[in-house]
Structures are given as C-alpha cells and as structure tokens.
C-alpha cells in the first residue's frame, strides 16, 4: 500500500503545524502564543499520535481543552482585498469559482470507486479499507491546485487562507475529533447500560408511544450534547432501542436503527457542537451571527423529529 490514513494524518499534521507557525509569526495577533500552542498541540496529535503514550495523548487533549476553555484561542488579523477588488475578481472568474469546490466530491467519488484496487507494481495505490478518506485527501490537494491555477495565487496563499478559515472556526474545529473520542469513552464506560437502567426505572415505558418518544428524543438530545449522531446511536440504541423497542415491542431492528439515526440527525441540525455542519458554514460565509445556521434549521429539525416518531410508531413491526 502506497497511500493510506498515516499519510493523510501526516498531511493534516503538517497543515496544522503551518497554521501554528503562521500564528506565531503574526505579531499583531492578540493571543498569538497561546493560540499557536493550541494548534501546535493539535498538529502533534496527528504527526506523532501513534508514537505517543496514551496518557500523554490524553494530557495533550486536556491541555487543549484548558487553553480553549480559558479563552486563550482567538483569531488574528488577516489582510484581505477590499470589497471592490473581490467583486471584480468574482465577476472575472464567474462560475469558474465553483470548480475547485465541485472537484472535491467528483475526485472523491472517482478515487473511492475506480482507484481502490489499482496496483503500482506489487503495491496497492491506496488502502482499500479507507479509500474514501484517502480519495478525499487527494481531492483536497487537487482542488487547491485548481484554485491556485484559476486565481493565479500560490500554495502559500492557500495556507494563509487555511489559517484564516481555522481562525474563523477557532477551537470548534477540534470538536468532531474530541466528540468521537468521547463517544468511545462512553461506550467503554457502559453509559448505554446506565441509560437503560434510568429509562426503564423512571419512565412508564408500558406505552409504545412513550417508548418511541423516549428513543427518538433521546437520540436527538444526546446528539445535541455530543454533536455527533454516530456517538449518540450506540448509547441510546443500547439503552432504549434494543432492550425496550426490540425486546419488549418486537420492533424491526432495521426500522429502529434507521429512524433512530434520522432522529439523531435532527439533533445535529440544532447544536453548535456539530461544528462541521453548523459552525464551519458560518465561518465560510462570514456571517455575523454564529448561530445563524442553527436558527435557520430548527424549523426543519423539530417537525422532522416528530415525523420520525410517527414513522417508527407505525412501521416498527413491519
């Protein structure tokens, strides 16, 4: 295998290290030392994660949480073109501006379907188990090249724009990583069993409708807390879905799982913890209200959550 997740992690670590260095060199940055330390520690996780002792990796994550918690991570001042120049550039490039963005899903799809079994000599081109992620990494590099070609910018400018975007998202960029780890800790700690005990003890689940409401709303609420439906699913499915819906009401596991995940996604629409969905667009669009995306989605999320409850109630035994 020539390219796999280790190479992708190395690329991520180098990019984060560059962000840390650029932050450190920004003398106008109000909190450049602590912000550079935060991104440098995050880069270290990617660059040397497998070589670090678990306790040391955990200490690094705790240190990052403390730096962010005390408000020591902030954005710098970025030199940008004035509005007139940006509008002129947008008019000149027109719809070509969308080309780099469209290349990312296209290259990812082609790579994950056509290149996962390609050999160069006796070696696989990419890890077939992680072909989609590796292809996404390739796609990002190709999109950067296309953006530089279209605009006449350099890869260094791409790094500067990366830092500007990272500053816009700030510490929330780390949330998906942190929450994925938290989900694993919850599973290992037996949170699902604790949820099952609490639910079966204090909620009157002799009603099928109440059981459905508890399951779907639990998925949504736990996702709001965790920021990740995949982290919420094993906890709520293990605590309510399997022992109550399947064992008591004989629900179809496929229907239970599908509506549970859809309910979790409703929670994703309503939480800032889902940074990649609700915080990143705010930074990309440079919106003044950091909760603008969430506010726009609540009107969809709540009716959809109720719809999932009704679907599960009427279809669970199909």
Buried (B, 14 or more C-beta within 10 A) or exposed (E): BBBBBEBBBEBBBBBBBBBBBBBBEBEEBEBBEBBBBBBBBBBBBBBBEEEBEEEEBEEBBEEBBEBBEEEBBBBBEBEEEEEEEEEEEEEEEEEEBEBBEEBBEEBBEEBBEEBBEEEEEEEBBBBBEBBBBBBBBBBBEBBBBBBBEEBEBEEEEBBBBBBBBBBBBBBBBBBBBBBBBBBEEBBEEEBBEEBBEEBBEEBEBEEBEEBBBBBBBBBBBBBBBBBBBEBBBBBBBBBBBBBBBBEEBEBBEEBBBBBBBBBBBBBBBBBBBBBBBBBBEBBEEEEEEBEBBBEEBEEEBBEBBBBBBEBBBEBBEE
